[in-house]
Amino acid sequence: MENRNLISGEWRGALDGSTFGVCDAATGREIARVPHCHEMEALEAVEGAANALGAWRSRSLEERAQFLRAIAAALRSHEDQFAHVITAENGKPLSEGRGEVAYSADYFSSAADEALQLHAINIRSRSELRVLRAHPEPIGVVAAITPWNFPLAMMARKTAPALAAGCTQVIKPAELTPLTALLFARVLADLGLPPGVVNVVTGDPAAIGQAWLDDGRVRKLSFTGSTRVGRLLMRGAAEQVVRLSLELGGHAPFIVLRDANVAAAVDAAVAGKFRAAGQTCVCPNRFLIADEIHDEFVERFVTAARLLPVGRGLDLATRVGPLISDEAVARMRRHIDDALAKGATLRTGGSTIAVEGCVDRFFAPTVVTEASSRMVCFQEETFGPLAPIARFHDESHAIQIANETPFGLAAYVFSEDSTRLAAVSEAVNCGIVGANTGIISDAYAPFGGRGWSGFGREGGRWGIEEYLSWKYVCTGVHG
Ligand code: ADP
């Protein structure tokens, strides 16, 4: 497996030769060591990206689109290899790893389509003495810092639009999941992407991130991760006025109205909540269920949650893999204990499950009822397989609870009445709504949040806009 960094087209280690270990998420055993880089290597990567920028931005739209299509095809043809690496270092079930590869490839297909639309546009001026023309120029060298929960997709979301726009890129993947990023770099290099167009550096996050923000040549940073680090990066970006896209935490409400199809809502709840063991920023965190159907929903949901096989991602029967760290397990416990102490009822789960030869991080899908806004699980993102359920009597109260958070990424609404479905979808304060569905991601749509969930959009033409700096030329017309 590739475990060196790609900087300026060269496969490299850290300057001082230091490395850090990457572990199998299920067994905890070290499976590779990767370079532990700092500021110097980060700046060499910027140098590589800056040197490659002129030639890459000068490529025709068709040439850039061809590369993007080739990357999409390569991801699809390497699906098995990527899925195994993702499952090894992240722990998610292999089927989800495969899904992530397909989803990532879609970002490149989408960006290839969009790249062909990046023409200069003539603008009609109200004055006859001038002709206006707007040019979509690449913003320049861009940086990406990505999380461990979707090691490939969160990179694809950033690399595809950057390359489409004509930018060159430096990437720092998460310490827990760098191997997917290094395999991605290998695939790009094998496709003949010119040296320096994409560079991948692993190592000290604060040193690398700050080096990029301070450098001056990096004109944009796209970050997916915690709100805490998002705030740090925002502060750090101020000096060089670096443009940002931040996709931060979420705290999605899951609202089921009394006229919903309960069986369909339960299927969606299971799919949305327990995917990646609840470790996604869009996963439902606060279940708000109408009084009339509450008991039926709970009964069906608890039954379904109990049936989910928990185990190693490599085991084909597995639907829920391990949590990423001991801290994640501790947070689950803290949220459950707090909820129970404040009056919630445990319906299923509540503890870890032993899996032979593995770490003690396999948490049983957990459902608690009688949840309320006083509980930590209704105030903070759990990022684990905990589904706290509250009942509501009237719709406006459900909307009020849904919106009483500074986060605003995703929300879910279920109703068989299209007018009410539309009304509640409009009333929730967030960037993405799942209306009668629990799976909302689509590479062609503008993914992103509001408030503490960040800003900027990823996907489709909106994703590419983030990497453009429009220039208009106003030409004077004389006599
Ligand atoms: P999580 O809590 O889910 O691990 P983080 O926000 O800590 O989320 O991590 C997301 C990404 O941000 C990772 O690639 C991580 O290495 C990086 N990161 C963490 N701290 C910093 C920092 N101070 N500066 C830049 N990047 C950071």
Boltz pocket constraint, residues with backbone or C-beta under 6 A from the ligand:
constraints:
  - pocket:
      binder: B
      contacts: [[A, 145], [A, 146], [A, 147], [A, 148], [A, 172], [A, 173], [A, 174], [A, 175], [A, 203], [A, 205], [A, 206], [A, 207], [A, 209], [A, 210], [A, 224], [A, 225], [A, 226], [A, 227], [A, 229], [A, 230], [A, 232]]
      max_distance: 6.0
